[in-house]
Amino acid sequence: MELDISTNVEITDELWVPLALGLPHLEILDASWVYGMSNYKLSLLLQNSCRLRKLCIDGHKEISEDVFRRMVLGVPFPPYRIRSAQYAPRLQYVSLQYCNDIDDSTMMDIVQVCRGSFTVKNYYGDDFVWEGEETI
């Protein structure tokens, strides 16, 4: 299932919560440039849409990398970290262009832990891909 709600004026809590909880078969979502996005709303989606493979959330100044940290389990140093099997387990790609509050080094670290199963497009449109080993 694919959904494009990009450039909608506003996604209110009254609309987003049922959307995040009610689309477990969602595979692709483009919610770029939607007013009202937050880490909480995105976290609801990532924990309830276990089939989500591709996510585009370009232009969200309210989103931080914290919402993606739950993709990694374990202690804060390699090699004892693994990708979560419950939180965004199938997410392969996320586009974060023009998202001001995303820390590139944290996102690159998550990409490395996911070992080739996750790619991130950063603020400037550069892809972060697995380089074959975890960074320390």
Secondary structure, 3 states (H helix, E strand, C coil): CEEECCCCCECCHHHHHHHHHHCCCCCEEECCCCECCCHHHHHHHHHHCCCCCEEECCCCCCCCCHHHHCCEEECCCCCCEEECCCCCCCCCEEECCCCCCCCHHHHHHHHHHCCCCCEEECCCCCEECCCCCCCC
